[in-house]
Amino acid sequence: MHAVVIDVTFNDASAAQAELSQLVPQVSAAPGFVAGYWIALSPNKGTSVVVLDSEESAQALAKMAEGAPAMAVTMDSIQVGEVMGNA
């Protein structure tokens, strides 16, 4: 399994929350989707962790995220890594 980790800065936290209602179903429909978590770390920062069944699926999702128009958030970083453990 591999994960896509995206760190963001909220430009508009309320709008970002509203956009999740559309984003979550799109991401969960991605090939290889296993699980996803969207986390508010502070009033202006957040992160998401999306786990996929393969590195190829994770790279494809990361590429899709890089090309997505960001309105309510600014994407600070997008990383792909191997899941080394889970519970």
C-alpha positions in Angstrom: 0.0 0.0 0.0 1.0 3.6 -0.6 -0.3 6.9 0.7 -0.7 10.3 -0.8 -0.1 13.0 1.9 -1.2 16.5 1.0 -0.5 19.5 3.3 -2.7 22.6 2.7 -3.2 26.1 3.9 -6.9 27.1 4.2 -7.7 30.2 2.2 -11.3 29.9 3.4 -11.9 27.2 6.0 -15.7 27.2 5.5 -15.4 26.9 1.8 -12.8 24.1 2.2 -15.2 22.2 4.5 -18.0 22.6 1.9 -15.7 21.4 -1.0 -15.1 18.2 1.0 -18.6 17.1 0.3 -17.7 16.9 -3.4 -14.0 15.9 -3.0 -14.5 12.8 -0.7 -16.7 10.9 -3.1 -14.4 11.6 -6.0 -11.3 10.4 -4.1 -13.1 7.4 -2.7 -14.0 6.4 -6.3 -10.3 6.5 -7.4 -8.8 3.2 -8.6 -7.1 1.4 -5.7 -8.7 3.5 -3.0 -8.4 2.0 0.5 -9.0 4.8 3.0 -8.9 8.6 3.3 -8.6 11.1 6.1 -8.9 14.9 5.9 -7.5 16.6 9.0 -7.7 20.2 10.3 -4.5 20.8 12.2 -5.2 24.4 13.1 -7.7 27.1 11.9 -5.4 27.7 8.8 -3.6 24.4 8.2 -4.8 20.9 7.2 -3.5 17.7 5.8 -5.0 14.7 4.1 -3.8 11.1 4.0 -5.3 8.9 1.3 -4.2 5.2 1.2 -4.3 3.3 -2.0 -3.5 -0.3 -2.9 -0.4 0.4 -5.0 2.3 2.9 -5.8 0.8 3.3 -9.3 -2.6 4.2 -7.9 -1.0 6.7 -5.4 1.1 8.4 -8.1 -2.0 8.7 -10.3 -4.0 10.3 -7.5 -1.1 12.7 -6.7 -0.9 13.7 -10.3 -4.6 14.4 -10.3 -4.3 16.5 -7.1 -1.4 18.5 -8.6 -3.6 19.5 -11.6 -6.7 20.3 -9.6 -7.8 23.9 -9.2 -7.3 25.0 -5.6 -9.9 27.6 -4.6 -10.4 27.2 -0.8 -7.0 25.9 -0.1 -3.4 26.3 -1.2 -1.6 23.1 -1.6 1.7 23.3 0.2 3.0 19.9 -0.5 2.0 16.6 -2.1 4.0 13.5 -1.3 3.7 9.8 -2.0 5.1 7.2 0.3 4.9 3.5 1.2 2.7 2.6 4.1 5.0 0.8 6.5 2.3 -0.2 9.0 -1.4 0.2 9.9 -3.8 -0.8 12.6 
